Amino acid sequence: MKKSPLAAVLLGAACTGAGTSDSAGNEFAPNWIAEPVGSEQRLSLVEELRIGRLMGGDEADLLYSVKGIEIGPADEIYVLDANQVKVFSPAGEFLRSWGGTGEGPGDFDGTLGLALARDTVAVTDGDRVQFFDLAGRLLSSVWTGGRMSGYTAYMINATELGWVVEVLPRTVRLEPGGPLPTPPREVRYLHPGTGALGEPVATYLQRPDRVQLASGQSVRRAFYRIIEHGVDRKGDVYLPLGVDHEVSVYGADGVLSRVLRMEVEPVPVTDAMLEELRREMVANCQRNAMWRRRCERQRYVEEIVPATIAHAHERVPVIGHILVAPDGHLLISRRDLREIRAEDQPRPFDLLSPEGRFLGRIEIPVNFRPMIVRDGSILGSWTDEFGVRYVVKYRVEGLPDM
């Protein structure tokens, strides 16, 4: 495959107006800083299913750390929970599980990703990708890291063209010195028999806004970005580059196939916004004695706060998270000052059609982490006020065409 590495660039813009469109009639997402969407553009969530252990419930339903969710061919729900794969019926009843903590065949040592294609389940725990049948019997195991090729395998996707993995090249220090540079993440195709990796389809820094201080500390810029990719069932890779809220789509050969664009106008970061952020950062140090000691140790107020403010983005919001449905629908969140100052408030997500048409805005509860979009539903991990974890399935109501 042709090598086509992509550099993650500055994200920083916001949409203005409600219901603006281009020459093709695509509806663009309105600016959720200045001009909230109207009621006709709001989508609602209806909870259809909750999986997890209720008070006095079965031990098998207990979830510890949900790392991935997939839907099987008979609509069973496959959950990667810590170092186990747990399978539930479409109604949420526990069916079976496999795996455990360890480095042997069929065991997992810190799971990172889950994918499912027809009759095969793939799980990565960093150094290995292991393949199982739907009953949990180990079919094969390939190495992508450790002693073999020096890659850590994170996210994995199943496509019509094969398995796609997100890998992180391992860095080795040969001489003493400062901190090693963060290597870029690479999206590559994986051969399930040999573990061989194809050429990068896309390359990007997940957190490109780290600032190195003279003291050796590393801080994040204000309104920092988290860059993520998504993959649809056809094998196309979606990567938000951030220029005018563009999402670039690359084929398996690494060649740009199309761009999904949301018309935007920048919203400048003002001195008042930065001053509010500075006050809240300083106030965090006064939460309790533990936080005060921690701030003193890090010279938080003296060094980190000024550096964060000095390196703030000039515009907001920035694209935060992106989820891609198998058919190419996109669920996108954007980050701005409100995420910092209202952590307990629902987060707005925009739903786009595969062509980039704005379908509506969804308010996602703050304790719900969306993980997959399937057939008009969103599934993800929910954590209640007591720290108990569940898998929740929401149906999206008000969709015009999905």
Disulfide bonds with the S-S distance in Angstrom:
Cys285-Cys295 2.03
